Amino acid sequence: MPTAFFTDPACLRHVTPAGHPERVARLEAILKALDAPDFDPLIRRQAPEAELGEVLRCHPQSYVDRIRAAIPAEGSRALDPDTHVSPGSWHAALGGLGQVLGALDMVISGEARNAFAAIRPPGHHAERATPMGFCLFGNVAIAAKRALDDHGLARVAVVDFDVHHGNGTQDLLWDEPRALFVSSHQMPLWPGTGAPDERGAHDNVLNLPLPPGADGARFRAVWEREALPRIDAFRPELVLISAGFDAHRADPLAQLALGTPDFEWITRQLCDIADRYAGGRVVSALEGGYDLDALAASVAAHVRVLMERGA
């Protein structure tokens, strides 16, 4: 079965202020990289934007109303010092979520073995009723809920290797015993969460902080020693990836020192687990990554591994 690639032009219309790291150029760089002939075998799809009921799986109506009311008619508006919205942000957020859910449905149905959704704004910092860290809706957490509640899966692993802790995903899945959330991230670093003693209401959270300067060897050692055995023991029926590439040594917002081969390696390890327990089912959604060249190269490496498994 092939690999599916989902994106939505609406994600290019979420415009942040000049100089903001989470900018339109990020998605443009990814689209350019994945337009190379190597990626011709991808099944390219655009799913409809998500219905509001999908957002309500994780966020209350009052929060959804507040985000919608904040969308300006022109210019931009700051929801906090980091998180901004523009006239196109509402449809970008729903469109991006729609791509993740479309990718999920396609993989669960067996039309694709795995899938990658290139979207923005990202989602893993959005808490139940708080937008933050460039994020509005918890895309991957919502997909996990859909997989469990609508597709009848019993165990879903949500894996986050972004350099920043996925505090939003942790918040949204804290009370969900059917989901295992595993995150490696730099600490200390914004948002300041992700300590090892944050374990979830059902011992369903595993946080693996890494010190500034940690390189690919240390990253791989931590995953081999702690994360991969824990995910393997969970025997997930689906692996969802919050694919942030800002742990790359070139990234301007943090101080980890991973290289592109490290993202290829972790993708391969997660696909191995999915092959053992989930029929290869992996759905990956873009989170961070702010050096354009490093982001494009890392996403390309990530998607190549997915394509190898889908061949």
C-alpha positions, 0 to 999 in steps of 0.5 A: 500500500502506498503513502498518502500526502495531505495538505490544504492551500488554506494553510498558506493563508495563515499569515503571522507578523513579519519576523515570526518563526512560524511563517508561510515559508515553512510550508512552501519549503516543504511543498517544494521539497516534496515536489521532487521526482522522488516523491511522485509515488505519493498519493496526494490528497486534500481532505475537506476542512474539519467540522466543528464537532471534531474540534469539540472532541478535545476543546469546549464550545466556549473555546472554539467560539473565542478563537473564531471571534478573535479572527480579525477582518484584516491584519493580525491579532495576538492571542498571546505573545507568541500566537497570532491569527490573521483573516485566513487563520480560521480556515487554515486551522480547520483545513489543517485538522481536516488533513490530519483526519483525512490522513487518519481515515485513509490509513484506517480504511487500508487505502494507504499504509501510512500518511503525512499531513503538511499543515499549519498552524501546528497543534501540540501546544494547544491545551483544552481552553488555551491557545499557545505556542503558535497552536490553535487546535490539538490536531493529533490529540483530536485524531487520536480521539477519532481513531478510538471513538469512531474507528474502534481502536483500543490502543493508540500511541501518540509520539512527539519528537518536537524540541518543545514539549507537547503540553497541549497533547499531554493535557488533552490525552491526560485522562485517556487510558487508551492513548499512550503519549510519549515525548522527547524534548529539550529541558529547560525550554519553553513551555516548561512542562514535560518533567518525568513525573508528569505521567498521566492519570493512567500512567499513560504519559512518558516524558523524556527531557534532553539537556541543551546540546544533546546530540543524535547519539544521546537522542537515540540512546534515550529512545532505545532505552526508554521510549521504544520499549514502552511503546512496544509494550503498549502494542499500539494499533495505530502510531500517530506522530507529532512530527516537529523538526526543530530539534535539528542543530540548525534550528534557531529556537532551541539548542538540541543538535540532531541531524537529518539522519536522526529524524530518518532513524526515529521514523524507521523505529516507529514504523517498525513498531507499527509493522509489528502491531498496527499493520504498518499504520502510521499517521504523521502531522507537521509540528515545528521546525524553523530553519527552512533548509533543515526543515525541508531536508528533514521532512523529505527524509521522514517521508522517504521512510514512510514511502519505503514502508508503503512500497 
